[in-house]
Amino acid sequence: MATMLIVAPVFALIAAGYAAVLFRFVSEGAHKGISEFAFSIAIPALLFRTIIVSEFPDVSPWRMWGAYYGALAITWIAALLISALIRQRREDHEDGVVFAIGSVYGNIVMLGIPLVLSALGNEAAGPMSLILSVNTPLLWLCGILQMELVSRKRTGSVLSVIWPILADLAKNPLMLGIGFGVIWRFTGLGLAPVVDKTIELLAQAGSPAALIALGITLFRFEVKGEMTSVAAISALKLLAMPAVAFALAKLLNLPPVVTGVVVLFAAMPTGANAYIFAVQYQRMVNPVSGAVALCTLLAAMTLPVVVMVVAGVR
C-alpha cells in the first residue's frame, strides 16, 4: 500500500497530461510552455532548495558513479551486442549506437526526480544531483564520439565535439540550479524564511508540471517500428540496467539512500532525449519512439517493484 501511495500519484499525473491532450483540454503544443516552466524555473528552484536544506550522506561520489555508470556501461555493451544479433547487419554499427542510447538514456529528470524525492525524501537530493550533473553531457559525449568513430566521418577534433556540449551545459537551468545550490550551501548562510518559503512554493510546482508535461509529450509517441528492437530496448532499460545497478551498489557497499537513488534512476524508462538523438542521426527513429512509449507504459508496473526493493534495503 505504501508503495502504491508513492508510485500511483506519479503515473496519475502523467495520465492526466495525456488525457488533457486526448480530450483536447489543451493543445498538443502545450507541453512546450509547461516543460519550459518546469525545467527552466520550477525544478531548478527545487534542486537549489533541496541541496541547501538537505543532509548529504557521507559517501564517495566515485563509488556512487561507479555503481550507476558501471551499470550504464555494461548495459551499453550488451545493447551493442544484442543490436548486432537482432539486426543481423554487423557492418551497420550506427544503428547499434542509437540502440544503446535508447537502452540506457532514462527519463531521470521528468520522471526520476519526482519519484525519487517521493520515495526517498530530501535526503536523496545530494546523490541525485551528483548523477544529474554528469548524466546528460556524458551520454551525449559518448554517443556522439562513438557515432563519429563507427561512421568514420570525423569532421574535426575531439574538442570540436566536446565544446558545444560544455557550452550547452553551462547554460542549462538544471545545472545552474545544482551549481548555485552547492555554492550557497558552502557559504553556510542558509535561506531567510521569506526567501525559503517563496522558493518552496515555486519548487512545489516542479514535479507536477514535469509529470503533466511528460504525459502531454507521450501523446506524440507510439509503439511502432521493429517490435523486436522495441522489446529488447525496453527489457534492457527496465530490467537489466536496474538489476546491474543494484548488484554494483551492493558490491560497492553504498548506503541505503544512495543505493535507492542509483537503482531508481537506473530503472527509469527510456527518455525523450534518446528519441532526439535518433532523430539527429536519422537512425532507428521509429523503434526508439516505440521504446519511449512502451517503456513508460511498462514502468507503471516495474517501478512499484523497484520501489519495494529499494524500501527493503533501507
Helices and strands as residue ranges (DSSP letters): H 2-22, H 30-37, I 38-42, H 43-53, H 61-87, H 93-104, I 108-112, H 113-120, G 122-124, H 125-151, H 158-171, H 173-187, H 193-204, H 206-218, H 227-235, I 236-240, H 241-251, H 256-266, H 272-281, H 285-313
